[in-house]
Amino acid sequence: MNQPDWSRIAADPGFAELKRAKRRFIIPATIFFLVYYMALPVLVGFWPEMMKKPVLGKVNSAYLFALSQFIMTWTLCWLYVRAARKWDIMNAELLKRLGY
């Protein structure tokens, strides 16, 4: 198999669009994840009484927020996989157009 001409690939507008598409998802998703993940220790640290408040029986706000992080992570994972399928198609079209 021939070695790809990386400079030719990098110069292609399709490659720039692929990078933009990835950045449009990855940067906001990462920021959202980090803010959401760090919100629990911040909330517990600054507003402990609010987080101790029982919501469902003995289950308090802090436990519910911690459990919601699992749902948030699974949702982000699902969204990433959906977006990555589109990136794979863009990548395949780019390589096909360039003859690889």
C-alpha positions as CSV (number, residue, x, y, z in Angstrom):
1,M,0.0,0.0,0.0
2,N,1.3,3.5,-0.9
3,Q,2.1,5.9,1.9
4,P,-0.5,8.7,2.0
5,D,0.6,12.1,0.9
6,W,-0.1,13.8,4.3
7,S,0.5,17.4,3.0
8,R,-2.0,16.8,0.2
9,I,-4.6,15.5,2.6
10,A,-4.0,18.3,5.1
11,A,-4.4,20.9,2.3
12,D,-7.7,19.5,1.1
13,P,-10.8,21.6,2.1
14,G,-12.6,18.3,3.0
15,F,-10.0,17.7,5.7
16,A,-10.5,21.2,7.1
17,E,-14.2,20.6,7.2
18,L,-13.7,17.3,9.0
19,K,-11.5,19.0,11.6
20,R,-14.1,21.8,12.1
21,A,-16.9,19.2,12.5
22,K,-15.0,17.4,15.2
23,R,-14.1,20.6,17.0
24,R,-17.8,21.7,16.9
25,F,-18.7,18.7,19.0
26,I,-15.6,17.8,21.0
27,I,-14.8,21.3,22.5
28,P,-18.4,22.1,23.8
29,A,-18.9,18.5,24.9
30,T,-15.7,18.5,26.9
31,I,-16.4,21.8,28.5
32,F,-20.0,20.7,29.4
33,F,-18.6,17.4,30.9
34,L,-16.0,19.1,33.0
35,V,-18.4,21.8,34.3
36,Y,-21.1,19.2,35.1
37,Y,-18.6,16.8,36.7
38,M,-17.0,19.6,38.9
39,A,-20.4,21.0,39.9
40,L,-21.0,18.3,42.5
41,P,-17.9,19.0,44.6
42,V,-18.5,22.7,44.3
43,L,-22.2,22.5,45.3
44,V,-21.4,20.2,48.2
45,G,-18.5,22.5,49.3
46,F,-20.3,25.8,49.1
47,W,-24.0,24.8,49.7
48,P,-23.8,21.6,51.9
49,E,-27.2,22.2,53.5
50,M,-28.9,22.4,50.1
51,M,-27.2,19.2,49.0
52,K,-28.2,17.4,52.2
53,K,-31.8,18.1,51.7
54,P,-33.8,14.8,51.3
55,V,-35.5,14.5,47.9
56,L,-36.8,10.9,47.8
57,G,-36.9,9.4,51.3
58,K,-33.4,9.3,52.5
59,V,-31.9,10.1,49.1
60,N,-30.6,13.6,49.1
61,S,-29.8,16.1,46.3
62,A,-26.1,15.2,46.3
63,Y,-26.8,11.5,45.6
64,L,-29.3,12.4,42.9
65,F,-26.8,14.7,41.3
66,A,-24.1,12.0,41.5
67,L,-26.3,9.5,39.9
68,S,-27.3,12.0,37.2
69,Q,-23.6,12.1,36.2
70,F,-23.9,8.5,35.0
71,I,-26.8,9.4,32.8
72,M,-25.0,12.5,31.5
73,T,-21.9,10.4,30.7
74,W,-23.9,7.7,28.8
75,T,-25.8,10.4,26.9
76,L,-22.5,12.2,25.9
77,C,-21.1,8.8,24.9
78,W,-24.2,8.1,22.7
79,L,-24.0,11.6,21.1
80,Y,-20.3,11.1,20.4
81,V,-20.8,7.8,18.7
82,R,-23.6,9.3,16.6
83,A,-21.3,12.2,15.6
84,A,-18.3,9.9,15.0
85,R,-20.4,7.9,12.4
86,K,-20.7,11.1,10.4
87,W,-17.0,11.8,10.8
88,D,-16.2,8.3,9.5
89,I,-18.4,9.0,6.4
90,M,-16.7,12.3,5.8
91,N,-13.3,10.6,6.3
92,A,-14.1,7.8,3.8
93,E,-15.4,10.3,1.2
94,L,-12.2,12.4,1.6
95,L,-9.9,9.4,1.2
96,K,-11.9,8.0,-1.7
97,R,-11.8,11.4,-3.5
98,L,-8.1,11.6,-3.0
99,G,-7.6,8.0,-4.3
100,Y,-6.7,6.2,-1.0
